[in-house]
Amino acid sequence: MESLNPGTRSTLGGVMLGGGALMALYWALYLGGIVDLGQSDPVVAAFESAFLLADTLLAALLLIAGWTLLSKRPSGPYVMTVAAAMSLYLGLLDFVFYSRHGLFDSPGGTALFELLLIATCVLGGGACLGVGWKLLAGGRS
């Protein structure tokens, strides 16, 4: 397995830490009632309740990945790849769910915040998954 150069390692570590912090901020806003994604709809409320557990795991993985990358631990690329794959999957699942339930039909602050979060999960997850996959397959970063 190739190792990351220091600049790439620092960037990816920062991205992972930032992603974990963004997930924590999102759920703090959600649980505090500041962000309302239509919890009055029982289907949306059930989906969000289930996502809390998945997103908590994702936030933990992102924070661990950031820490392992920044502390130059050999497990960094492995944890990063798992966190990136989970981020990509959950972002796509979130987008499909909210698209089918019409959240994006009338763009407002909540819809734009959710779209920003989804875009971050999908684009960041896809990019980090690609880098992690290359590292684990022995390619150059």
N, C-alpha and C positions, 0 to 999 in steps of 0.2 A: 504494500500500500504506500502510495506517495504521501509525503507530508505536505502540509500547507505552508506557503511562505508567510512570514510574519504579518505582512500587510493584509493578505487575504484572511488569515486567521483572526486578526483584530476586527476586521470589517464584519465577518460572519458572526463572531462572538458578540459584537455590538448589536447586530441585527437580531440575533436570537434573544438577547437580553431585552431589547426594545419590544420585540414581539410579545414576550412574556409580560412585560409591563403594560402593553396595550391591552392584552387580554384581561389582566387584573383590573385596569381602569374601566373597561367595558362592563365587566360584571359588577364592579362597585357602583357604577351608574345605574345599571339594571336593577340590582337588588335594593338600591336606595330609592327607586321609583322615579329617578330623573329621566331615564330613557324608557319610553313605553313603546313596545313593539306589537301592541295589540293583544296583550295578555287577557283581555276580556273574552276573546275567542278561545274556547276550550282546546281546540286543536293547536293553536299557536302557543298557548300556555303550557300544554303538555310537551310540545317540541322544545320550548325554551327550558323547561325543567330538566328534560333529558340532556340538553346541550350543556347545562351547567356542569355536570359531571365530566363530560368529554372535554369541555373547554378548560376545566380545572386541571385535568391531566395534561392537556396541550400546554397550558401556561407553565406547569411544572417542568415538562420536557424542554420547553424553550429556555427557561431559566437555567436548567441543568446543562443544556447544550451550550449556552453562552458561557457559563462558568467553565466547562471542560475545555472549550476552545480557547478562551482567554488565559486559562492556567496551563495551557499546552499539554493537556493530558492526552494520551494516545486514544482514549475512547471518544474524544470530541467528534470526529467525523461520523462515527456510528450513531451517537445520540442525535447529532444534527440531522442525519438522514431519516431517522425514525420520526423526529419532530417535524421535519419538512413534509414527509409523506402524510402524516396526520393532519397537518395544517392545510395541505392541498385538498385532501379528502373532505375535511369538515367545511372548508370554504365553499367547495362545489356543492356539497349537500345543503348548506345554508342558502346558497343562491337559488338552487332549484326549489327548495321549500318556499322561500319568500316570493319567488316569481310566481309560483302556482297559487299563492294566497293573496296576490295583488298588492303587496307592500310597495312595490316600485311603480304602481300605476299613478299615484299622485305624489310626486317627489316633494318631500319636506325635509326638515332637519333630521328627523329620525331615520328616514329612508336613505338620506345621503350619508349619515353616519354608518348605517349598516352596510351600504355599498362600499364605503371606504374600508371598513373592517374586512369585508369579503374580498375586496381587491388585494388588500395587504396579505391576507391568508393565502389566496390563490397564487398571486405573482411571487411573493416571497417564498412560499412553500415550493413552488415549481422551480425557482432559481436555485434555492438551497438543495433541493432534491437532486437536481442535475449535477451540482458541484459534488455533493456527497456521493452520488452514484459513481462519478468519475474517480473519486478518491478511493472508494472501496473496490472498484474494478481495477485499480492500479494505473489509471491514466494520469496525465498531468493536469494540475488545476490552472 
